Amino acid sequence: GLVGACAVSVLCSLLKVYLYIQCEAMRAQRWALEPLHVAVLTGLLALVGSRVAALVVLEFSLRAVSTGLSLGKGARSGQLYPLCQYSLGCGVSCGLSFLLEGAPHRTCNLGLAAGLAGLLATYARRLTRHVCALYELHSRAQYCGVCILLLAAGHGIPRLLRNALAVTFAVADLAAVALINRDFLSTAEAVRFWTPLTICYTLLVIYMQEEPRQSGGGRAAYQTVLVRMGGLFILLLTVGRWSDVLHVLVSLLGELWCLLRAGAMLEACRRQ
């Protein structure tokens, strides 16, 4: 959970840096709330079971591919960055769970991963504070190496995030499929699960493509989360376990918590 929360923190920090450079939209920030955000997200990701986390990862991957195909490189596709926070945390958790399963030094590897993730998140937050406080002065005076580098190459941050997220979700998707399939004792049992899941996800993707055209603003993001989690909730009531149903409710809290912190970034992405 901690590694996933740190990954989300790094994503948000880099996105804030880019948005500030482009439109100075991240001027007012309550930096003291950032550790609270990471702590709450760590707890939520730790509570979610690997099965539901895998389903969240697969759903977002399908939605991202569908959005990329329909919008190309349009401006609205940039809204996927702040909207993928919880899915990214689930993806990192799934990937680590799958890669370290049965490893001889699992605890040491997890500790090392948590330490590196925390270090990256700390430096990313320091970069964000530096940019929001001093970028205007340093970019004009041109005596700060970090701000000069961002002035020259800051436009490449979305490409960096896109490539990093593509690799992360590619690994997470493979891990998610493996984690789900390990619970099935036969092919027939797997088919009974994957068939309604595929139908449900197809309907959700169609809804996600139509919803932005019919409504806008922050309310649409919350409606989308409720529809996605509601569909997954109904599906798992039919083919899942009771623990899965509880984990969907935890996932709903995680999605809503991430959206609360993503309001300013979503608005800046819309203006971009």
N, C-alpha and C positions, 0 to 999 in steps of 0.2 A: 504493500500500500504506500509506503514512504517513497519508494523509487518512482511509482506512478505519479504521485503528487508532485514530486520534484520535477518530473518531466513536464507536467502541466505548467508549473511555475516558470520553467525556462521558456516554454512556448509563449506564455503571456508576456514575459519580460521582453523578449525579442520583438514581439508584435507591438508592444507599447513603444519601444524605441523607434521602430519603423513609422508608426502612425504619428509620433511626435515630430519626427524629421519631416514628414510629408505635409502635415496639416496642423501640428502643434495642438492636437486634440487631447493629449494626456497630461495637461498642465496641472490640474488639481487631483491629487491622489492621497489617499489615507494609507501611508506606507505601513503604519502599525497593524493594519488589518491583514497584511500579506501572510505573516506567520500563522494567524488564526485560520486563514483560508487553507493553507497547506496542512495544518493539523486536522481540520475537519475533513478535508478530502482524503487524507491518509486513513482516518478512521472508517470512512465510508467505503473506500476501496478495499480495506482489510476485511470488512464485513461481507462484501459481495462474494458469492461463491464463484468458482472458476467457470461453471456452466453458464450462468447468466452473464458474466463478464464476456465470455466468448460470443454469446448471442448479440450483445451490444456492439462488440467489435465488428462482427459480420454485417450487422445492419448499417452501421456507419460507413463501412467500406463500400457497400452497394450504393448507398446514397451519394457518397463522394464521387464514385465512378459515373453514376447517372447524371449528377450535376455537372461534372466536367465535360461529359459528352454533349449535354444540351446547351451549356453556356459557353463552352470553349474557354477562352481566357478573359471572359467578361468581368466587369467589376464586381458583380454580385457573387461570383465564386469565391471572392476573398472573405466572405462572411463565414465560410466553412472553418477558417482558422480559429476564431473564438468559440464557434459552436462545437468543435471537436474535443474540447477539454476533457470531459468525463470519458469519452470513448478512447482518447489517448491514454488516460490513466488505466483503463481496463485493458487496453492493448499491451501496455508495458507489463502489467501484472500477469496477463496470459502468457506472454512471451517468456518472462522469467520463470514462471511456474513450469512451462513445458521444457525449456532448455536445461533447467536445473533439476528436473525430476530424476531421481536415482543417482545424482552426482555424489561422489564420495565426500566432498567437502562443501556440501550445500550451504551450511550455516555461514562458513567463512566467505563463500562467494556472495551470498546475500548481503553480508555485512560490508564487503568491499563495494558492491554495487550501490548500496545505500549511501556509503561515504562519498563515492564519486558523484552520485546524483545530487547529494546535498551541497557538495562543493560547487558544482556547475550552477545549481539554483542560486546559491549565495552570490556568486560572481555576476550572474545575469541580473539579479536584483540591484546590485551595486551599479552596474552599467546603466540600468534604467533610471535610477536616482540621479546619477551623474548627468545623463543626457537631459532629463527634465529640468534640472537645476541650472546647468551651465552650458548647454549646447549652443544657445544663441550667442553668448559672449565668446565662447571658444572658437566657434566656426567663423566669426568675424575677425577675431584677433589672430587666428591660425597659429596658436602655440601649443595646443593640446593634440597629441598624436591620435588619441582615440577619436576625438571629434572630427579631426581632419580625415581620418579613415572613413568614418561614417558619412561625412560630407561627400566623399568621392565614391564610396561603394555601398552606401546605405540602401540604395534602390534594389540591391541584390538580396536583401533579407527575405522577401517573399519566396524567391527561388530556392534559397537555402532551406527555408521551412518546408516548402513543398517537397523537396527531395528527401529531407529527413523524415517527414511524415510518411512518404511513400514507402521508404524502406521499413520504417517501424510497423506500419499496418500490413505490409506484405508478410513480414515475419509473424505478426500477431494473427493474421488470417490463417496461416498454416497451423499455428499453435492452437487456434480456436477450434478448427475442424478436428484436429487430433484429440483435443480435450473432450469434445462432445462425443466423438465416436468411441472413445474408450469405455463408455458406460453401457454400450449395446452388446448383447450377447450373440445376436444373429443379424443377418442382413435384413430380414423382414422387420425386425424391431427398429432398425435404423431407418428403413423406408417409411414406416408409420410416423416417425418423428420428423424427418426431413421434408416429406411431402407437404403437410400443412404449414411448416415453417417457410418453405419456398413460396407458397401461395400468399401467406401473410406478408412476407417481405416484399413481394412483387406489388401488392396492393399499397403498402406503405410508401414504396418508391414512387409509384404513380401519384399518390396524394402529395408527396413532398414536391413534385414537379408542378402541380397545379396550385398549391397553396400560396406560394409567393406572388402569383399573378392576381390572386383574389384579395389578398390583404397584405398590409405592410406594417412596419413599426415593431417595437419590442414585444407587443402582445402576440404577434404571429409566432415568435420564437417559443413562447410559453405554450401556446396552443399546439405547436408541432411536437414539443416534448410530451405533452399529455396524450396526444394521439399515438405516438410511437410506443410509449410505455404502456398505454392502455391496450394496444394491440398485442404487445408481448405478454401482458398480464393475462388476457383472455386465452392466448395460445397455450401458455403454460398451465392454465387451469385445466386445459383439455388433455395435453400430452406430457405435462411436466410433473414435478413433485411439489409438495407443500413448501419445502425449503426454497425451491426456485421462485415460488410466488412471493415469499417474504423478501427474497433478494431483489426481485423486481421493484418492490416498494423502496428498498434501500437505494436502488439505482435511480428511481424517480427523485429521491431527495438529493442525490449527487448531481443529477442534471440540473435541477432547480438551483442548487447552491452555486454551481459554476455559472449559470446564467445571471445570477445576481451580481457577480463580479465582472461580467462581460458586457454590461450595458453600454458603457462609454466606448468600448472597442467596437461593438456592433454598429453604433451610431457613426463612429469615424469611418468604418469600412463602407457604410452606405454612402457617406459623402465622397469617399474615394472613387 
